[in-house]
Amino acid sequence: MRITVASGKGGTGKTTVAVALALSLARTMPSGTVLLVDADVEAPNAHLFLHPVWERREEFTQPIPEVDRERCTGCGRCAEVCSDHAIAVFSSAGQGQRPIVLVFPELCRGCGSCQRACPEGAIREVPRRTGVIEEGRAGPIRFARGVLDVGQAMARPLIRRLKDRARGHEGVVILDAPPGTACPVVHAMHGADYVLLVTEPTPFGEHDLRLAAGVARELGIPAGVLINRDGIGDGRVEAFCEENGLPILMRIPFDRGIAAAYAEGVALPIAFPEYRERFVALYEAIRKAGDG
């Protein structure tokens, strides 16, 4: 079972829910069955609650084009096929001088199109580090995360590699997605059996829930909603869910004690053990919906 925990906006409690779900399931399943993947590679924080012991760490690199100025004729074919606009070709101001080819590594996702399209074979790919992948254990939980290097803009390739590493896991995979609805979130959702959308009952929460639910719908993935901080705001979220056939699977009340535990880095089912059964029931509801 592959579950992506997502939200249309940051700060809704997405990581709180992903960690709580993993911890609760790990108590009812054989050790190592649950894998939690922190795919919020620009700001991973699930480890703050789990304190994993790292067993493996590897640099993540992307293939970036390098142009041989002697062989390049400046035909511009590389720039034409680059959908990320990571290559630009300019005519030289001087008569008889070669065109200028500029490569913008921060925009490149390493698809290799430029190298394959170059008629002169003037482009080769060189590795460029953009982040790291770390794997380990937090008690009975398998844990993995990606950490994008500061200043890097391309989160998608690192998320893709994380998902590739998790593909062979035969148990439950819980993927903590980045916030929002941009391309990294789409990559995190793609291939999931179910998307759990975490929101809050406020106008902002309802607005961004619409966007996140739309992504899941476009991908054809069944989705349900968990309302965090229940009891504040208004009824817009409930109305939207009812209108769009989105089941509300669980509610977590607006509670100062929960907020205090979070601030101290204590996971919800550890601070409040009564939530363990609730998250197990949440998983059963997700599993049945995903199977159906």
Secondary structure as the mmCIF struct_conf table of DSSP 4:
data_model
#
loop_
_struct_conf.conf_type_id
_struct_conf.id
_struct_conf.beg_label_comp_id
_struct_conf.beg_label_asym_id
_struct_conf.beg_label_seq_id
_struct_conf.end_label_comp_id
_struct_conf.end_label_asym_id
_struct_conf.end_label_seq_id
STRN STRN1 ARG A 2 ALA A 6
BEND BEND1 GLY A 8 LYS A 9
TURN_TY1_P TURN_TY1_P1 GLY A 10 GLY A 11
BEND BEND2 THR A 12 GLY A 13
HELX_RH_AL_P HELX_RH_AL_P1 LYS A 14 ALA A 26
TURN_TY1_P TURN_TY1_P2 ARG A 27 THR A 28
BEND BEND3 MET A 29 MET A 29
TURN_TY1_P TURN_TY1_P3 SER A 31 GLY A 32
STRN STRN2 VAL A 34 ASP A 38
TURN_TY1_P TURN_TY1_P4 VAL A 41 GLU A 42
BEND BEND4 ALA A 43 ALA A 43
TURN_TY1_P TURN_TY1_P5 ALA A 46 ALA A 46
HELX_RH_AL_P HELX_RH_AL_P2 HIS A 47 LEU A 50
HELX_LH_PP_P HELX_LH_PP_P1 PRO A 52 PRO A 52
STRN STRN3 VAL A 53 VAL A 67
TURN_TY1_P TURN_TY1_P6 ARG A 69 ARG A 71
HELX_RH_AL_P HELX_RH_AL_P3 ARG A 77 VAL A 81
TURN_TY1_P TURN_TY1_P7 SER A 83 ASP A 84
STRN STRN4 ILE A 87 PHE A 90
BEND BEND5 ALA A 93 GLY A 94
TURN_TY1_P TURN_TY1_P8 GLN A 95 GLY A 96
HELX_LH_PP_P HELX_LH_PP_P2 GLN A 97 PRO A 99
STRN STRN5 ILE A 100 VAL A 103
HELX_RH_3T_P HELX_RH_3T_P1 PRO A 105 LEU A 107
HELX_RH_AL_P HELX_RH_AL_P4 SER A 113 ALA A 117
TURN_TY1_P TURN_TY1_P9 PRO A 119 GLU A 120
STRN STRN6 ILE A 123 ALA A 138
TURN_TY1_P TURN_TY1_P10 GLY A 139 PRO A 140
STRN STRN7 ILE A 141 LEU A 148
HELX_LH_PP_P HELX_LH_PP_P3 ASP A 149 ASP A 149
TURN_TY1_P TURN_TY1_P11 VAL A 150 GLY A 151
HELX_RH_AL_P HELX_RH_AL_P5 ARG A 156 ALA A 166
TURN_TY1_P TURN_TY1_P12 ARG A 167 GLY A 168
BEND BEND6 GLY A 171 GLY A 171
STRN STRN8 VAL A 172 ASP A 176
HELX_LH_PP_P HELX_LH_PP_P4 ALA A 177 PRO A 178
BEND BEND7 PRO A 179 ALA A 182
HELX_RH_AL_P HELX_RH_AL_P6 CYS A 183 MET A 189
TURN_TY1_P TURN_TY1_P13 HIS A 190 GLY A 191
BEND BEND8 ASP A 193 ASP A 193
STRN STRN9 TYR A 194 THR A 199
BEND BEND9 PRO A 201 THR A 202
HELX_RH_AL_P HELX_RH_AL_P7 PRO A 203 LEU A 219
TURN_TY1_P TURN_TY1_P14 GLY A 220 GLY A 220
STRN STRN10 ALA A 223 ASP A 230
TURN_TY1_P TURN_TY1_P15 GLY A 231 GLY A 231
BEND BEND10 ILE A 232 GLY A 233
BEND BEND11 GLY A 235 GLY A 235
HELX_RH_AL_P HELX_RH_AL_P8 ARG A 236 ASN A 244
TURN_TY1_P TURN_TY1_P16 GLY A 245 GLY A 245
STRN STRN11 ILE A 248 PRO A 253
HELX_RH_AL_P HELX_RH_AL_P9 ARG A 256 ALA A 263
TURN_TY1_P TURN_TY1_P17 GLU A 264 GLY A 265
HELX_RH_AL_P HELX_RH_AL_P10 LEU A 268 ALA A 271
TURN_TY1_P TURN_TY1_P18 PRO A 273 GLU A 274
HELX_RH_AL_P HELX_RH_AL_P11 TYR A 275 ASP A 291
#
